[in-house]
Amino acid sequence: MAQAARRQERRQAGMPVRRWRGRRERSAAWVFVGTRVPLSAPHENLADRATVDEFVELFPGVDRRQVHAVTA
């Protein structure tokens, strides 16, 4: 029940994330919905002086709104 409530809160807040676990993975990573792009990717790319536009171009499954939601 607590997981369902947390999922609902994330949806209402517009959180563009889900958890992904690969078949051979022992741990899970938070990724953008519909992709395997980890949430750490925008932070790493922006720290390396990439722009949001460049990041969105590199990762077509991610849009500007999602990047701004994660980095805000």
LUMLUMDREN-2810 file (N, C-alpha, C; in Angstrom, 1 decimal):
<atoms>
<atom><aa>M</aa><ch>A</ch><at>N</at><xx>0.8</xx><yy>-1.2</yy><zz>0.0</zz></atom>
<atom><aa>M</aa><ch>A</ch><at>CA</at><xx>0.0</xx><yy>0.0</yy><zz>0.0</zz></atom>
<atom><aa>M</aa><ch>A</ch><at>C</at><xx>0.9</xx><yy>1.3</yy><zz>0.0</zz></atom>
<atom><aa>A</aa><ch>A</ch><at>N</at><xx>2.0</xx><yy>1.2</yy><zz>0.7</zz></atom>
<atom><aa>A</aa><ch>A</ch><at>CA</at><xx>2.8</xx><yy>2.4</yy><zz>0.8</zz></atom>
<atom><aa>A</aa><ch>A</ch><at>C</at><xx>3.5</xx><yy>2.7</yy><zz>-0.6</zz></atom>
<atom><aa>Q</aa><ch>A</ch><at>N</at><xx>3.8</xx><yy>1.6</yy><zz>-1.3</zz></atom>
<atom><aa>Q</aa><ch>A</ch><at>CA</at><xx>4.4</xx><yy>1.8</yy><zz>-2.6</zz></atom>
<atom><aa>Q</aa><ch>A</ch><at>C</at><xx>3.4</xx><yy>2.5</yy><zz>-3.6</zz></atom>
<atom><aa>A</aa><ch>A</ch><at>N</at><xx>2.2</xx><yy>2.0</yy><zz>-3.5</zz></atom>
<atom><aa>A</aa><ch>A</ch><at>CA</at><xx>1.2</xx><yy>2.6</yy><zz>-4.4</zz></atom>
<atom><aa>A</aa><ch>A</ch><at>C</at><xx>1.0</xx><yy>4.1</yy><zz>-4.1</zz></atom>
<atom><aa>A</aa><ch>A</ch><at>N</at><xx>1.0</xx><yy>4.5</yy><zz>-2.8</zz></atom>
<atom><aa>A</aa><ch>A</ch><at>CA</at><xx>0.9</xx><yy>5.9</yy><zz>-2.4</zz></atom>
<atom><aa>A</aa><ch>A</ch><at>C</at><xx>2.1</xx><yy>6.7</yy><zz>-2.9</zz></atom>
<atom><aa>R</aa><ch>A</ch><at>N</at><xx>3.3</xx><yy>6.1</yy><zz>-2.8</zz></atom>
<atom><aa>R</aa><ch>A</ch><at>CA</at><xx>4.5</xx><yy>6.8</yy><zz>-3.3</zz></atom>
<atom><aa>R</aa><ch>A</ch><at>C</at><xx>4.4</xx><yy>7.0</yy><zz>-4.8</zz></atom>
<atom><aa>R</aa><ch>A</ch><at>N</at><xx>4.0</xx><yy>6.0</yy><zz>-5.5</zz></atom>
<atom><aa>R</aa><ch>A</ch><at>CA</at><xx>3.9</xx><yy>6.0</yy><zz>-7.0</zz></atom>
<atom><aa>R</aa><ch>A</ch><at>C</at><xx>2.9</xx><yy>7.1</yy><zz>-7.4</zz></atom>
<atom><aa>Q</aa><ch>A</ch><at>N</at><xx>1.8</xx><yy>7.2</yy><zz>-6.7</zz></atom>
<atom><aa>Q</aa><ch>A</ch><at>CA</at><xx>0.7</xx><yy>8.2</yy><zz>-7.0</zz></atom>
<atom><aa>Q</aa><ch>A</ch><at>C</at><xx>1.3</xx><yy>9.6</yy><zz>-6.7</zz></atom>
<atom><aa>E</aa><ch>A</ch><at>N</at><xx>2.0</xx><yy>9.8</yy><zz>-5.6</zz></atom>
<atom><aa>E</aa><ch>A</ch><at>CA</at><xx>2.6</xx><yy>11.1</yy><zz>-5.3</zz></atom>
<atom><aa>E</aa><ch>A</ch><at>C</at><xx>3.6</xx><yy>11.5</yy><zz>-6.4</zz></atom>
<atom><aa>R</aa><ch>A</ch><at>N</at><xx>4.4</xx><yy>10.5</yy><zz>-6.9</zz></atom>
<atom><aa>R</aa><ch>A</ch><at>CA</at><xx>5.4</xx><yy>10.9</yy><zz>-8.0</zz></atom>
<atom><aa>R</aa><ch>A</ch><at>C</at><xx>4.6</xx><yy>11.3</yy><zz>-9.3</zz></atom>
<atom><aa>R</aa><ch>A</ch><at>N</at><xx>3.5</xx><yy>10.6</yy><zz>-9.6</zz></atom>
<atom><aa>R</aa><ch>A</ch><at>CA</at><xx>2.8</xx><yy>10.9</yy><zz>-10.8</zz></atom>
<atom><aa>R</aa><ch>A</ch><at>C</at><xx>2.2</xx><yy>12.3</yy><zz>-10.7</zz></atom>
<atom><aa>Q</aa><ch>A</ch><at>N</at><xx>1.6</xx><yy>12.6</yy><zz>-9.5</zz></atom>
<atom><aa>Q</aa><ch>A</ch><at>CA</at><xx>1.0</xx><yy>13.9</yy><zz>-9.3</zz></atom>
<atom><aa>Q</aa><ch>A</ch><at>C</at><xx>2.1</xx><yy>15.0</yy><zz>-9.4</zz></atom>
<atom><aa>A</aa><ch>A</ch><at>N</at><xx>3.3</xx><yy>14.7</yy><zz>-8.9</zz></atom>
<atom><aa>A</aa><ch>A</ch><at>CA</at><xx>4.4</xx><yy>15.7</yy><zz>-8.9</zz></atom>
<atom><aa>A</aa><ch>A</ch><at>C</at><xx>5.0</xx><yy>15.8</yy><zz>-10.3</zz></atom>
<atom><aa>G</aa><ch>A</ch><at>N</at><xx>4.6</xx><yy>15.0</yy><zz>-11.2</zz></atom>
<atom><aa>G</aa><ch>A</ch><at>CA</at><xx>5.2</xx><yy>15.0</yy><zz>-12.5</zz></atom>
<atom><aa>G</aa><ch>A</ch><at>C</at><xx>6.6</xx><yy>14.4</yy><zz>-12.6</zz></atom>
<atom><aa>M</aa><ch>A</ch><at>N</at><xx>6.9</xx><yy>13.6</yy><zz>-11.6</zz></atom>
<atom><aa>M</aa><ch>A</ch><at>CA</at><xx>8.3</xx><yy>13.0</yy><zz>-11.6</zz></atom>
<atom><aa>M</aa><ch>A</ch><at>C</at><xx>8.4</xx><yy>12.0</yy><zz>-12.8</zz></atom>
<atom><aa>P</aa><ch>A</ch><at>N</at><xx>9.4</xx><yy>12.3</yy><zz>-13.7</zz></atom>
<atom><aa>P</aa><ch>A</ch><at>CA</at><xx>9.5</xx><yy>11.5</yy><zz>-14.9</zz></atom>
<atom><aa>P</aa><ch>A</ch><at>C</at><xx>10.4</xx><yy>10.3</yy><zz>-14.7</zz></atom>
<atom><aa>V</aa><ch>A</ch><at>N</at><xx>10.2</xx><yy>9.5</yy><zz>-13.6</zz></atom>
<atom><aa>V</aa><ch>A</ch><at>CA</at><xx>11.2</xx><yy>8.4</yy><zz>-13.3</zz></atom>
<atom><aa>V</aa><ch>A</ch><at>C</at><xx>10.5</xx><yy>7.1</yy><zz>-13.0</zz></atom>
<atom><aa>R</aa><ch>A</ch><at>N</at><xx>11.2</xx><yy>6.1</yy><zz>-13.2</zz></atom>
<atom><aa>R</aa><ch>A</ch><at>CA</at><xx>10.8</xx><yy>4.8</yy><zz>-12.8</zz></atom>
<atom><aa>R</aa><ch>A</ch><at>C</at><xx>12.1</xx><yy>4.0</yy><zz>-12.5</zz></atom>
<atom><aa>R</aa><ch>A</ch><at>N</at><xx>11.9</xx><yy>2.9</yy><zz>-11.8</zz></atom>
<atom><aa>R</aa><ch>A</ch><at>CA</at><xx>13.1</xx><yy>2.0</yy><zz>-11.5</zz></atom>
<atom><aa>R</aa><ch>A</ch><at>C</at><xx>13.3</xx><yy>1.0</yy><zz>-12.5</zz></atom>
<atom><aa>W</aa><ch>A</ch><at>N</at><xx>14.5</xx><yy>0.7</yy><zz>-12.9</zz></atom>
<atom><aa>W</aa><ch>A</ch><at>CA</at><xx>14.8</xx><yy>-0.3</yy><zz>-13.9</zz></atom>
<atom><aa>W</aa><ch>A</ch><at>C</at><xx>15.8</xx><yy>-1.3</yy><zz>-13.4</zz></atom>
<atom><aa>R</aa><ch>A</ch><at>N</at><xx>15.5</xx><yy>-2.5</yy><zz>-13.6</zz></atom>
<atom><aa>R</aa><ch>A</ch><at>CA</at><xx>16.4</xx><yy>-3.6</yy><zz>-13.1</zz></atom>
<atom><aa>R</aa><ch>A</ch><at>C</at><xx>16.7</xx><yy>-4.5</yy><zz>-14.3</zz></atom>
<atom><aa>G</aa><ch>A</ch><at>N</at><xx>17.9</xx><yy>-4.6</yy><zz>-14.8</zz></atom>
<atom><aa>G</aa><ch>A</ch><at>CA</at><xx>18.3</xx><yy>-5.4</yy><zz>-15.9</zz></atom>
<atom><aa>G</aa><ch>A</ch><at>C</at><xx>18.2</xx><yy>-6.9</yy><zz>-15.4</zz></atom>
<atom><aa>R</aa><ch>A</ch><at>N</at><xx>18.2</xx><yy>-7.8</yy><zz>-16.4</zz></atom>
<atom><aa>R</aa><ch>A</ch><at>CA</at><xx>18.0</xx><yy>-9.2</yy><zz>-16.1</zz></atom>
<atom><aa>R</aa><ch>A</ch><at>C</at><xx>19.2</xx><yy>-9.7</yy><zz>-15.3</zz></atom>
<atom><aa>R</aa><ch>A</ch><at>N</at><xx>20.4</xx><yy>-9.2</yy><zz>-15.6</zz></atom>
<atom><aa>R</aa><ch>A</ch><at>CA</at><xx>21.6</xx><yy>-9.7</yy><zz>-14.9</zz></atom>
<atom><aa>R</aa><ch>A</ch><at>C</at><xx>22.1</xx><yy>-8.7</yy><zz>-13.8</zz></atom>
<atom><aa>E</aa><ch>A</ch><at>N</at><xx>21.3</xx><yy>-7.7</yy><zz>-13.6</zz></atom>
<atom><aa>E</aa><ch>A</ch><at>CA</at><xx>21.7</xx><yy>-6.7</yy><zz>-12.6</zz></atom>
<atom><aa>E</aa><ch>A</ch><at>C</at><xx>21.3</xx><yy>-7.1</yy><zz>-11.2</zz></atom>
<atom><aa>R</aa><ch>A</ch><at>N</at><xx>22.2</xx><yy>-6.8</yy><zz>-10.2</zz></atom>
<atom><aa>R</aa><ch>A</ch><at>CA</at><xx>21.8</xx><yy>-7.0</yy><zz>-8.8</zz></atom>
<atom><aa>R</aa><ch>A</ch><at>C</at><xx>21.3</xx><yy>-5.8</yy><zz>-8.1</zz></atom>
<atom><aa>S</aa><ch>A</ch><at>N</at><xx>21.5</xx><yy>-4.7</yy><zz>-8.8</zz></atom>
<atom><aa>S</aa><ch>A</ch><at>CA</at><xx>20.9</xx><yy>-3.4</yy><zz>-8.2</zz></atom>
<atom><aa>S</aa><ch>A</ch><at>C</at><xx>20.0</xx><yy>-2.8</yy><zz>-9.2</zz></atom>
<atom><aa>A</aa><ch>A</ch><at>N</at><xx>19.3</xx><yy>-1.8</yy><zz>-8.8</zz></atom>
<atom><aa>A</aa><ch>A</ch><at>CA</at><xx>18.4</xx><yy>-1.1</yy><zz>-9.7</zz></atom>
<atom><aa>A</aa><ch>A</ch><at>C</at><xx>18.8</xx><yy>0.4</yy><zz>-9.7</zz></atom>
<atom><aa>A</aa><ch>A</ch><at>N</at><xx>18.5</xx><yy>1.0</yy><zz>-10.9</zz></atom>
<atom><aa>A</aa><ch>A</ch><at>CA</at><xx>18.8</xx><yy>2.4</yy><zz>-11.0</zz></atom>
<atom><aa>A</aa><ch>A</ch><at>C</at><xx>17.5</xx><yy>3.2</yy><zz>-11.4</zz></atom>
<atom><aa>W</aa><ch>A</ch><at>N</at><xx>17.4</xx><yy>4.4</yy><zz>-10.9</zz></atom>
<atom><aa>W</aa><ch>A</ch><at>CA</at><xx>16.3</xx><yy>5.3</yy><zz>-11.3</zz></atom>
<atom><aa>W</aa><ch>A</ch><at>C</at><xx>16.6</xx><yy>5.8</yy><zz>-12.7</zz></atom>
<atom><aa>V</aa><ch>A</ch><at>N</at><xx>15.6</xx><yy>5.6</yy><zz>-13.6</zz></atom>
<atom><aa>V</aa><ch>A</ch><at>CA</at><xx>15.8</xx><yy>6.0</yy><zz>-15.0</zz></atom>
<atom><aa>V</aa><ch>A</ch><at>C</at><xx>14.6</xx><yy>6.9</yy><zz>-15.5</zz></atom>
<atom><aa>F</aa><ch>A</ch><at>N</at><xx>14.8</xx><yy>7.6</yy><zz>-16.6</zz></atom>
<atom><aa>F</aa><ch>A</ch><at>CA</at><xx>13.6</xx><yy>8.3</yy><zz>-17.2</zz></atom>
<atom><aa>F</aa><ch>A</ch><at>C</at><xx>12.7</xx><yy>7.3</yy><zz>-17.7</zz></atom>
<atom><aa>V</aa><ch>A</ch><at>N</at><xx>11.4</xx><yy>7.5</yy><zz>-17.6</zz></atom>
<atom><aa>V</aa><ch>A</ch><at>CA</at><xx>10.3</xx><yy>6.6</yy><zz>-18.1</zz></atom>
<atom><aa>V</aa><ch>A</ch><at>C</at><xx>10.5</xx><yy>6.4</yy><zz>-19.6</zz></atom>
<atom><aa>G</aa><ch>A</ch><at>N</at><xx>10.4</xx><yy>5.1</yy><zz>-20.0</zz></atom>
<atom><aa>G</aa><ch>A</ch><at>CA</at><xx>10.5</xx><yy>4.7</yy><zz>-21.4</zz></atom>
<atom><aa>G</aa><ch>A</ch><at>C</at><xx>11.9</xx><yy>4.6</yy><zz>-21.9</zz></atom>
<atom><aa>T</aa><ch>A</ch><at>N</at><xx>12.9</xx><yy>4.8</yy><zz>-21.0</zz></atom>
<atom><aa>T</aa><ch>A</ch><at>CA</at><xx>14.3</xx><yy>4.8</yy><zz>-21.5</zz></atom>
<atom><aa>T</aa><ch>A</ch><at>C</at><xx>15.1</xx><yy>3.9</yy><zz>-20.5</zz></atom>
<atom><aa>R</aa><ch>A</ch><at>N</at><xx>16.3</xx><yy>3.8</yy><zz>-20.8</zz></atom>
<atom><aa>R</aa><ch>A</ch><at>CA</at><xx>17.3</xx><yy>3.2</yy><zz>-19.8</zz></atom>
<atom><aa>R</aa><ch>A</ch><at>C</at><xx>18.3</xx><yy>4.3</yy><zz>-19.4</zz></atom>
<atom><aa>V</aa><ch>A</ch><at>N</at><xx>18.0</xx><yy>5.6</yy><zz>-19.6</zz></atom>
<atom><aa>V</aa><ch>A</ch><at>CA</at><xx>18.8</xx><yy>6.7</yy><zz>-19.3</zz></atom>
<atom><aa>V</aa><ch>A</ch><at>C</at><xx>18.7</xx><yy>7.0</yy><zz>-17.8</zz></atom>
<atom><aa>P</aa><ch>A</ch><at>N</at><xx>19.8</xx><yy>6.8</yy><zz>-17.1</zz></atom>
<atom><aa>P</aa><ch>A</ch><at>CA</at><xx>19.8</xx><yy>7.0</yy><zz>-15.6</zz></atom>
<atom><aa>P</aa><ch>A</ch><at>C</at><xx>19.6</xx><yy>8.5</yy><zz>-15.3</zz></atom>
<atom><aa>L</aa><ch>A</ch><at>N</at><xx>19.0</xx><yy>8.7</yy><zz>-14.1</zz></atom>
<atom><aa>L</aa><ch>A</ch><at>CA</at><xx>18.8</xx><yy>10.1</yy><zz>-13.7</zz></atom>
<atom><aa>L</aa><ch>A</ch><at>C</at><xx>20.1</xx><yy>10.9</yy><zz>-13.4</zz></atom>
<atom><aa>S</aa><ch>A</ch><at>N</at><xx>21.2</xx><yy>10.1</yy><zz>-13.2</zz></atom>
<atom><aa>S</aa><ch>A</ch><at>CA</at><xx>22.5</xx><yy>10.8</yy><zz>-13.0</zz></atom>
<atom><aa>S</aa><ch>A</ch><at>C</at><xx>23.1</xx><yy>11.4</yy><zz>-14.3</zz></atom>
<atom><aa>A</aa><ch>A</ch><at>N</at><xx>22.6</xx><yy>10.9</yy><zz>-15.5</zz></atom>
<atom><aa>A</aa><ch>A</ch><at>CA</at><xx>23.1</xx><yy>11.4</yy><zz>-16.7</zz></atom>
<atom><aa>A</aa><ch>A</ch><at>C</at><xx>23.0</xx><yy>12.9</yy><zz>-17.0</zz></atom>
<atom><aa>P</aa><ch>A</ch><at>N</at><xx>21.9</xx><yy>13.5</yy><zz>-16.7</zz></atom>
<atom><aa>P</aa><ch>A</ch><at>CA</at><xx>21.9</xx><yy>15.0</yy><zz>-16.9</zz></atom>
<atom><aa>P</aa><ch>A</ch><at>C</at><xx>22.9</xx><yy>15.7</yy><zz>-16.0</zz></atom>
<atom><aa>H</aa><ch>A</ch><at>N</at><xx>23.0</xx><yy>15.3</yy><zz>-14.8</zz></atom>
<atom><aa>H</aa><ch>A</ch><at>CA</at><xx>23.9</xx><yy>16.0</yy><zz>-13.8</zz></atom>
<atom><aa>H</aa><ch>A</ch><at>C</at><xx>25.3</xx><yy>15.8</yy><zz>-14.3</zz></atom>
<atom><aa>E</aa><ch>A</ch><at>N</at><xx>25.7</xx><yy>14.6</yy><zz>-14.8</zz></atom>
<atom><aa>E</aa><ch>A</ch><at>CA</at><xx>27.0</xx><yy>14.4</yy><zz>-15.2</zz></atom>
<atom><aa>E</aa><ch>A</ch><at>C</at><xx>27.3</xx><yy>15.2</yy><zz>-16.5</zz></atom>
<atom><aa>N</aa><ch>A</ch><at>N</at><xx>26.4</xx><yy>15.2</yy><zz>-17.4</zz></atom>
<atom><aa>N</aa><ch>A</ch><at>CA</at><xx>26.6</xx><yy>16.0</yy><zz>-18.7</zz></atom>
<atom><aa>N</aa><ch>A</ch><at>C</at><xx>26.6</xx><yy>17.5</yy><zz>-18.5</zz></atom>
<atom><aa>L</aa><ch>A</ch><at>N</at><xx>25.7</xx><yy>18.0</yy><zz>-17.6</zz></atom>
<atom><aa>L</aa><ch>A</ch><at>CA</at><xx>25.7</xx><yy>19.4</yy><zz>-17.4</zz></atom>
<atom><aa>L</aa><ch>A</ch><at>C</at><xx>26.9</xx><yy>19.8</yy><zz>-16.6</zz></atom>
<atom><aa>A</aa><ch>A</ch><at>N</at><xx>27.5</xx><yy>18.9</yy><zz>-15.7</zz></atom>
<atom><aa>A</aa><ch>A</ch><at>CA</at><xx>28.7</xx><yy>19.2</yy><zz>-15.0</zz></atom>
<atom><aa>A</aa><ch>A</ch><at>C</at><xx>29.9</xx><yy>19.3</yy><zz>-16.0</zz></atom>
<atom><aa>D</aa><ch>A</ch><at>N</at><xx>29.8</xx><yy>18.6</yy><zz>-17.1</zz></atom>
<atom><aa>D</aa><ch>A</ch><at>CA</at><xx>30.8</xx><yy>18.6</yy><zz>-18.1</zz></atom>
<atom><aa>D</aa><ch>A</ch><at>C</at><xx>30.6</xx><yy>19.8</yy><zz>-19.2</zz></atom>
<atom><aa>R</aa><ch>A</ch><at>N</at><xx>29.7</xx><yy>20.7</yy><zz>-18.8</zz></atom>
<atom><aa>R</aa><ch>A</ch><at>CA</at><xx>29.4</xx><yy>21.9</yy><zz>-19.6</zz></atom>
<atom><aa>R</aa><ch>A</ch><at>C</at><xx>28.6</xx><yy>21.6</yy><zz>-20.8</zz></atom>
<atom><aa>A</aa><ch>A</ch><at>N</at><xx>27.8</xx><yy>20.5</yy><zz>-20.9</zz></atom>
<atom><aa>A</aa><ch>A</ch><at>CA</at><xx>26.9</xx><yy>20.3</yy><zz>-22.0</zz></atom>
<atom><aa>A</aa><ch>A</ch><at>C</at><xx>25.6</xx><yy>21.2</yy><zz>-21.7</zz></atom>
<atom><aa>T</aa><ch>A</ch><at>N</at><xx>24.9</xx><yy>21.6</yy><zz>-22.7</zz></atom>
<atom><aa>T</aa><ch>A</ch><at>CA</at><xx>23.7</xx><yy>22.3</yy><zz>-22.5</zz></atom>
<atom><aa>T</aa><ch>A</ch><at>C</at><xx>22.5</xx><yy>21.3</yy><zz>-22.5</zz></atom>
<atom><aa>V</aa><ch>A</ch><at>N</at><xx>21.4</xx><yy>21.7</yy><zz>-22.0</zz></atom>
<atom><aa>V</aa><ch>A</ch><at>CA</at><xx>20.2</xx><yy>20.9</yy><zz>-22.0</zz></atom>
<atom><aa>V</aa><ch>A</ch><at>C</at><xx>19.8</xx><yy>20.5</yy><zz>-23.4</zz></atom>
<atom><aa>D</aa><ch>A</ch><at>N</at><xx>19.9</xx><yy>21.4</yy><zz>-24.4</zz></atom>
<atom><aa>D</aa><ch>A</ch><at>CA</at><xx>19.6</xx><yy>21.0</yy><zz>-25.7</zz></atom>
<atom><aa>D</aa><ch>A</ch><at>C</at><xx>20.6</xx><yy>19.9</yy><zz>-26.3</zz></atom>
<atom><aa>E</aa><ch>A</ch><at>N</at><xx>21.8</xx><yy>20.0</yy><zz>-25.9</zz></atom>
<atom><aa>E</aa><ch>A</ch><at>CA</at><xx>22.8</xx><yy>19.0</yy><zz>-26.3</zz></atom>
<atom><aa>E</aa><ch>A</ch><at>C</at><xx>22.4</xx><yy>17.6</yy><zz>-25.7</zz></atom>
<atom><aa>F</aa><ch>A</ch><at>N</at><xx>22.1</xx><yy>17.7</yy><zz>-24.4</zz></atom>
<atom><aa>F</aa><ch>A</ch><at>CA</at><xx>21.7</xx><yy>16.4</yy><zz>-23.7</zz></atom>
<atom><aa>F</aa><ch>A</ch><at>C</at><xx>20.5</xx><yy>15.8</yy><zz>-24.3</zz></atom>
<atom><aa>V</aa><ch>A</ch><at>N</at><xx>19.5</xx><yy>16.6</yy><zz>-24.6</zz></atom>
<atom><aa>V</aa><ch>A</ch><at>CA</at><xx>18.2</xx><yy>16.0</yy><zz>-25.3</zz></atom>
<atom><aa>V</aa><ch>A</ch><at>C</at><xx>18.6</xx><yy>15.5</yy><zz>-26.6</zz></atom>
<atom><aa>E</aa><ch>A</ch><at>N</at><xx>19.5</xx><yy>16.1</yy><zz>-27.3</zz></atom>
<atom><aa>E</aa><ch>A</ch><at>CA</at><xx>19.9</xx><yy>15.6</yy><zz>-28.6</zz></atom>
<atom><aa>E</aa><ch>A</ch><at>C</at><xx>20.6</xx><yy>14.2</yy><zz>-28.5</zz></atom>
<atom><aa>L</aa><ch>A</ch><at>N</at><xx>21.5</xx><yy>14.1</yy><zz>-27.5</zz></atom>
<atom><aa>L</aa><ch>A</ch><at>CA</at><xx>22.2</xx><yy>12.8</yy><zz>-27.2</zz></atom>
<atom><aa>L</aa><ch>A</ch><at>C</at><xx>21.3</xx><yy>11.7</yy><zz>-26.8</zz></atom>
<atom><aa>F</aa><ch>A</ch><at>N</at><xx>20.2</xx><yy>12.0</yy><zz>-26.1</zz></atom>
<atom><aa>F</aa><ch>A</ch><at>CA</at><xx>19.3</xx><yy>11.0</yy><zz>-25.5</zz></atom>
<atom><aa>F</aa><ch>A</ch><at>C</at><xx>17.9</xx><yy>11.4</yy><zz>-26.0</zz></atom>
<atom><aa>P</aa><ch>A</ch><at>N</at><xx>17.5</xx><yy>10.9</yy><zz>-27.2</zz></atom>
<atom><aa>P</aa><ch>A</ch><at>CA</at><xx>16.2</xx><yy>11.3</yy><zz>-27.8</zz></atom>
<atom><aa>P</aa><ch>A</ch><at>C</at><xx>15.0</xx><yy>10.9</yy><zz>-27.0</zz></atom>
<atom><aa>G</aa><ch>A</ch><at>N</at><xx>15.1</xx><yy>9.9</yy><zz>-26.1</zz></atom>
<atom><aa>G</aa><ch>A</ch><at>CA</at><xx>13.9</xx><yy>9.5</yy><zz>-25.3</zz></atom>
<atom><aa>G</aa><ch>A</ch><at>C</at><xx>13.6</xx><yy>10.4</yy><zz>-24.2</zz></atom>
<atom><aa>V</aa><ch>A</ch><at>N</at><xx>14.4</xx><yy>11.4</yy><zz>-23.9</zz></atom>
<atom><aa>V</aa><ch>A</ch><at>CA</at><xx>14.3</xx><yy>12.3</yy><zz>-22.8</zz></atom>
<atom><aa>V</aa><ch>A</ch><at>C</at><xx>14.0</xx><yy>13.7</yy><zz>-23.4</zz></atom>
<atom><aa>D</aa><ch>A</ch><at>N</at><xx>13.0</xx><yy>14.4</yy><zz>-22.8</zz></atom>
<atom><aa>D</aa><ch>A</ch><at>CA</at><xx>12.7</xx><yy>15.7</yy><zz>-23.3</zz></atom>
<atom><aa>D</aa><ch>A</ch><at>C</at><xx>13.1</xx><yy>16.8</yy><zz>-22.3</zz></atom>
<atom><aa>R</aa><ch>A</ch><at>N</at><xx>13.1</xx><yy>18.0</yy><zz>-22.7</zz></atom>
<atom><aa>R</aa><ch>A</ch><at>CA</at><xx>13.6</xx><yy>19.2</yy><zz>-21.9</zz></atom>
<atom><aa>R</aa><ch>A</ch><at>C</at><xx>12.9</xx><yy>19.3</yy><zz>-20.6</zz></atom>
<atom><aa>R</aa><ch>A</ch><at>N</at><xx>11.5</xx><yy>19.0</yy><zz>-20.6</zz></atom>
<atom><aa>R</aa><ch>A</ch><at>CA</at><xx>10.8</xx><yy>19.1</yy><zz>-19.4</zz></atom>
<atom><aa>R</aa><ch>A</ch><at>C</at><xx>11.3</xx><yy>18.1</yy><zz>-18.3</zz></atom>
<atom><aa>Q</aa><ch>A</ch><at>N</at><xx>11.6</xx><yy>16.9</yy><zz>-18.8</zz></atom>
<atom><aa>Q</aa><ch>A</ch><at>CA</at><xx>12.1</xx><yy>15.9</yy><zz>-17.8</zz></atom>
<atom><aa>Q</aa><ch>A</ch><at>C</at><xx>13.4</xx><yy>16.3</yy><zz>-17.3</zz></atom>
<atom><aa>V</aa><ch>A</ch><at>N</at><xx>14.3</xx><yy>16.8</yy><zz>-18.1</zz></atom>
<atom><aa>V</aa><ch>A</ch><at>CA</at><xx>15.6</xx><yy>17.2</yy><zz>-17.6</zz></atom>
<atom><aa>V</aa><ch>A</ch><at>C</at><xx>15.5</xx><yy>18.4</yy><zz>-16.6</zz></atom>
<atom><aa>H</aa><ch>A</ch><at>N</at><xx>14.6</xx><yy>19.3</yy><zz>-16.9</zz></atom>
<atom><aa>H</aa><ch>A</ch><at>CA</at><xx>14.5</xx><yy>20.4</yy><zz>-15.9</zz></atom>
<atom><aa>H</aa><ch>A</ch><at>C</at><xx>13.8</xx><yy>19.9</yy><zz>-14.6</zz></atom>
<atom><aa>A</aa><ch>A</ch><at>N</at><xx>12.9</xx><yy>19.0</yy><zz>-14.7</zz></atom>
<atom><aa>A</aa><ch>A</ch><at>CA</at><xx>12.3</xx><yy>18.4</yy><zz>-13.5</zz></atom>
<atom><aa>A</aa><ch>A</ch><at>C</at><xx>13.3</xx><yy>17.7</yy><zz>-12.6</zz></atom>
<atom><aa>V</aa><ch>A</ch><at>N</at><xx>14.3</xx><yy>17.0</yy><zz>-13.2</zz></atom>
<atom><aa>V</aa><ch>A</ch><at>CA</at><xx>15.3</xx><yy>16.3</yy><zz>-12.5</zz></atom>
<atom><aa>V</aa><ch>A</ch><at>C</at><xx>16.4</xx><yy>17.2</yy><zz>-11.9</zz></atom>
<atom><aa>T</aa><ch>A</ch><at>N</at><xx>16.8</xx><yy>18.2</yy><zz>-12.7</zz></atom>
<atom><aa>T</aa><ch>A</ch><at>CA</at><xx>17.9</xx><yy>19.1</yy><zz>-12.2</zz></atom>
<atom><aa>T</aa><ch>A</ch><at>C</at><xx>17.4</xx><yy>20.3</yy><zz>-11.4</zz></atom>
<atom><aa>A</aa><ch>A</ch><at>N</at><xx>16.1</xx><yy>20.5</yy><zz>-11.3</zz></atom>
<atom><aa>A</aa><ch>A</ch><at>CA</at><xx>15.6</xx><yy>21.6</yy><zz>-10.5</zz></atom>
<atom><aa>A</aa><ch>A</ch><at>C</at><xx>15.8</xx><yy>21.4</yy><zz>-9.0</zz></atom>
</atoms>
